[in-house]
């Protein structure tokens, strides 16, 4: 993992934000324990979810059919919801998989024009923050990896900045009960150039206040649904 930036938690520990180039072997990263939880958008087909669906199914012990059905219904939902699927394989290094809405999801249309509009800050920040909160507290995950949450070939440096900001605010929130080691951007459509803004941004940018996010968790068929809501702001579009 190439280090892009690091943040220091209140207890003095260092949390690394890093990058793995597109051609990295995701299965090897998981097997080696470099990543113990993955965040992936629900868009299927020619996307990270479609490309690694078989790997996800094998690692967490569910069928590809179940993953496909969950992703399809999730993509069409108008609610901002995370699907948290824990691993059922004790020998797997992956604690779980979090399926997130993205720029191509139906729910994103409530915030911004999908695919080619300016990224909507709160959307990308909030889904990342709540994924971190769930994975660290429910599964004890410490090394998270995220695929792009944009449309294909439309990842934006501002999205990376939103996600890095979520990491910084999460580890700085003393009310969060967590142990986080790293947060890694992985897979296709994310290049080192996309992360240059994260690398160059003034440290003061990452010390702003975190606005409360309402998260309601419900269980269904062996997985959790994390429904996310927040107060809208007129200044959240980048």
C-alpha positions in Angstrom: 0.0 0.0 0.0 1.3 3.4 -0.9 0.8 5.9 1.9 -1.0 9.0 0.8 -1.5 10.7 4.2 -1.7 9.8 7.9 -3.9 11.0 10.7 -3.1 10.9 14.4 -5.9 9.6 16.7 -6.4 11.1 20.2 -4.6 8.2 21.8 -1.5 8.9 19.7 -1.9 6.0 17.2 -1.4 6.7 13.6 -4.0 5.8 10.9 -2.7 5.6 7.4 -4.7 6.6 4.3 -3.3 4.7 1.3 -3.7 3.5 -2.2 -3.4 0.3 -4.1 -3.2 0.7 -7.9 -5.9 -0.7 -10.1 -4.0 -3.9 -11.1 -3.4 -4.9 -7.5 -4.6 -8.5 -6.7 -7.5 -7.8 -4.3 -7.7 -11.5 -3.3 -4.0 -11.4 -2.3 -4.6 -8.2 -0.3 -7.5 -9.9 1.6 -5.6 -13.2 2.1 -2.6 -11.4 3.5 -4.8 -9.5 5.9 -3.9 -6.1 4.5 -7.6 -5.4 4.2 -10.2 -6.9 6.5 -13.3 -5.1 5.3 -14.3 -3.8 1.9 -16.7 -1.0 0.9 -18.1 -1.5 -2.6 -20.8 0.2 -4.6 -23.9 -1.8 -5.5 -23.6 -1.2 -9.2 -23.1 -4.6 -10.9 -21.8 -5.5 -14.4 -18.6 -3.8 -15.5 -17.7 -2.5 -12.0 -15.8 -3.6 -8.9 -18.9 -5.4 -7.6 -19.3 -7.3 -10.8 -15.6 -8.0 -11.2 -15.1 -9.4 -7.7 -18.6 -10.8 -6.9 -17.3 -14.3 -6.9 -14.5 -13.4 -4.6 -16.9 -11.6 -2.2 -19.2 -14.6 -2.2 -16.4 -17.0 -1.5 -14.8 -14.9 1.3 -18.0 -14.2 3.3 -19.7 -17.5 2.6 -22.8 -16.5 0.7 -24.0 -17.3 -2.9 -23.3 -15.0 -5.8 -27.1 -15.1 -6.5 -27.8 -13.6 -3.0 -25.2 -10.8 -3.6 -26.6 -10.1 -7.1 -30.2 -9.8 -5.8 -29.1 -7.6 -2.9 -27.2 -5.3 -5.2 -30.0 -5.0 -7.7 -32.6 -4.0 -5.1 -30.1 -1.7 -3.3 -29.2 0.1 -6.6 -32.9 1.0 -7.2 -33.6 2.1 -3.6 -34.4 5.8 -2.9 -33.0 5.5 0.6 -29.4 6.0 1.6 -28.6 2.6 3.1 -25.6 0.5 3.7 -25.9 -3.3 3.5 -23.5 -4.9 6.0 -22.8 -8.6 5.4 -20.6 -10.3 8.0 -18.2 -13.1 7.0 -19.5 -16.6 7.8 -16.1 -18.2 7.1 -13.9 -18.4 10.2 -10.8 -18.9 8.0 -11.4 -15.8 6.0 -9.4 -12.7 6.7 -12.3 -10.5 5.6 -14.5 -9.5 8.5 -17.3 -8.4 6.2 -18.5 -6.6 3.1 -20.3 -3.3 3.1 -22.4 -2.6 0.0 -22.8 1.2 -0.3 -24.9 3.4 -2.5 -23.0 5.4 -5.1 -23.2 8.1 -7.8 -25.2 5.7 -10.0 -27.7 4.7 -7.3 -31.3 5.9 -7.5 -31.0 7.6 -4.0 -28.1 9.8 -5.2 -30.5 11.7 -7.6 -32.0 13.4 -4.6 -28.7 15.2 -4.0 -27.1 15.8 -7.3 -27.2 14.8 -11.0 -25.5 11.4 -11.2 -22.4 10.6 -13.3 -21.4 14.0 -14.5 -22.4 16.5 -11.8 -20.2 18.0 -9.1 -19.8 15.5 -6.2 -22.2 16.0 -3.3 -20.0 16.2 -0.3 -22.3 15.0 2.5 -23.3 11.9 0.5 -19.8 10.5 0.1 -18.6 11.7 3.5 -21.6 10.2 5.4 -21.7 6.8 3.8 -17.9 6.5 4.4 -18.2 7.7 8.0 -21.0 5.3 8.8 -19.3 2.4 7.1 -16.2 3.0 9.3 -18.4 3.2 12.4 -20.2 0.0 11.7 -17.2 -2.1 10.5 -14.9 -1.1 13.4 -17.5 -1.4 16.2 -19.6 -4.4 15.0 -16.9 -6.5 13.4 -13.7 -5.1 14.9 -12.3 -4.4 11.5 -9.1 -2.3 11.5 -8.0 -2.2 7.8 -10.7 -1.0 5.5 -10.5 -0.8 1.7 -12.9 1.2 -0.5 -13.6 0.8 -4.2 -14.7 3.9 -6.1 -18.2 5.1 -5.2 -18.5 7.1 -8.4 -19.8 6.0 -11.8 -17.2 4.1 -13.8 -14.3 6.3 -15.1 -15.8 9.3 -13.2 -13.9 9.2 -9.9 -13.2 12.7 -8.7 -10.4 14.0 -6.4 -13.2 15.7 -4.4 -14.7 12.3 -3.6 -11.4 11.1 -2.3 -11.1 14.2 -0.2 -14.6 13.7 1.2 -13.7 10.1 2.2 -10.4 11.1 3.7 -12.1 13.8 5.7 -14.6 11.2 7.0 -11.6 9.1 8.2 -10.0 12.1 9.9 -13.2 13.1 11.7 -14.0 9.6 12.6 -10.7 8.9 14.4 -10.9 12.4 16.0 -14.3 11.7 17.5 -13.6 10.5 21.1 -17.2 9.1 21.4 -16.4 6.5 18.7 -15.2 3.2 20.2 -12.8 2.1 17.5 -9.3 0.8 16.6 -8.5 1.7 13.0 -5.1 1.1 11.4 -5.6 2.0 7.7 -8.1 3.1 5.0 -7.1 2.2 1.5 -8.4 3.3 -1.9 -8.3 0.2 -4.1 -9.3 -1.1 -7.5 -10.1 0.4 -10.9 -10.8 4.1 -11.7 -8.8 5.4 -8.7 -5.3 6.7 -9.6 -2.6 8.4 -7.7 -3.6 11.7 -9.4 -7.1 11.4 -7.9 -5.5 11.3 -4.4 -3.1 14.3 -5.0 -5.6 16.6 -3.3 -5.7 14.4 -0.2 -1.9 14.5 -0.1 -1.6 18.2 -0.6 -4.5 19.5 1.5 -3.7 21.8 4.4 -3.9 19.8 7.7 -6.4 22.3 9.1 -9.0 21.1 6.5 -9.3 17.8 8.3 -10.0 19.3 11.7 -13.5 20.6 11.1 -16.5 19.7 13.1 -18.5 16.5 12.4 -22.2 17.1 12.0 -24.4 14.3 13.5 -25.7 11.6 11.2 -28.8 9.6 12.0 -28.2 5.9 11.5 -30.9 3.3 12.1 -29.7 -0.3 12.1 -32.1 -3.2 11.3 -31.4 -6.9 10.7 -32.6 -9.1 7.9 -31.7 -12.6 6.7 -28.3 -12.6 8.3 -27.2 -9.1 7.3 -27.8 -5.6 8.6 -29.3 -2.5 6.9 -27.8 0.8 8.1 -30.3 3.5 7.1 -28.6 6.9 7.0 -30.2 10.4 7.2 -28.8 13.8 7.9 -29.9 17.5 7.8 -29.3 19.0 4.4 -27.0 22.0 4.0 -27.0 24.5 1.1 -23.2 24.4 1.0 -22.5 20.7 0.8 -22.0 20.4 -3.0 -18.3 20.6 -3.9 
